[in-house]
Amino acid sequence: MTEPDWFSVVEGEELEQGDLLRNCPVPVVHVPGGFAEGGEVDVDIQIHDLCVLTQSCDLANAKVDTVLLGRVVAWSDLVEARRCG
């Protein structure tokens, strides 16, 4: 099977809107009993494919302190979840 021609693989540290970050570790915080100063939290690491949603111009011009990411889910997984759920 040939690769689609509507995207290209890039390397480097510069992010742009629409970039796909495959197999990205994501910390998931669990707070048993709610937030409390000095309280304990449990952190799990999950692996997800993510898409950069922050605008490229904001990233390039350092106008943001954080990057908004969206989880990428395969269409077939959505269809299966709807069928089962």
RAQUI-V720620 format. One record per pair of residues at least 12 apart in sequence whose C-alpha atoms are under 8 Angstrom apart, sorted by the first residue. I is the first residue (numbers start at 1). J is the second residue. If there is no record, write none. Layout:
BEGIN
((I;J) (I;J))
END
This chain:
BEGIN
((14;60) (15;52) (15;56) (15;59) (16;52) (16;54) (16;55) (16;56) (16;59) (17;51) (17;52) (17;53) (17;54) (17;55) (17;56) (18;51) (18;52) (18;53) (19;51) (19;52) (20;49) (20;50) (20;51) (20;52) (21;49) (21;50) (21;51) (21;52) (22;48) (22;49) (22;50) (23;47) (23;48) (23;49) (23;50) (24;47) (24;48) (24;49) (24;50) (25;45) (25;46) (25;47) (25;48) (26;45) (26;46) (26;47) (26;48) (27;43) (27;44) (27;45) (27;46) (28;43) (28;44) (28;45) (28;46) (29;41) (29;42) (29;43) (29;44) (30;42) (30;43) (30;44) (48;71) (48;72) (49;71) (49;72) (49;73) (50;69) (50;70) (50;71) (50;72) (51;69) (51;70) (51;71) (51;72) (52;67) (52;68) (52;69) (52;70) (53;67) (53;68) (53;69) (53;70) (54;67) (54;68) (54;69))
END
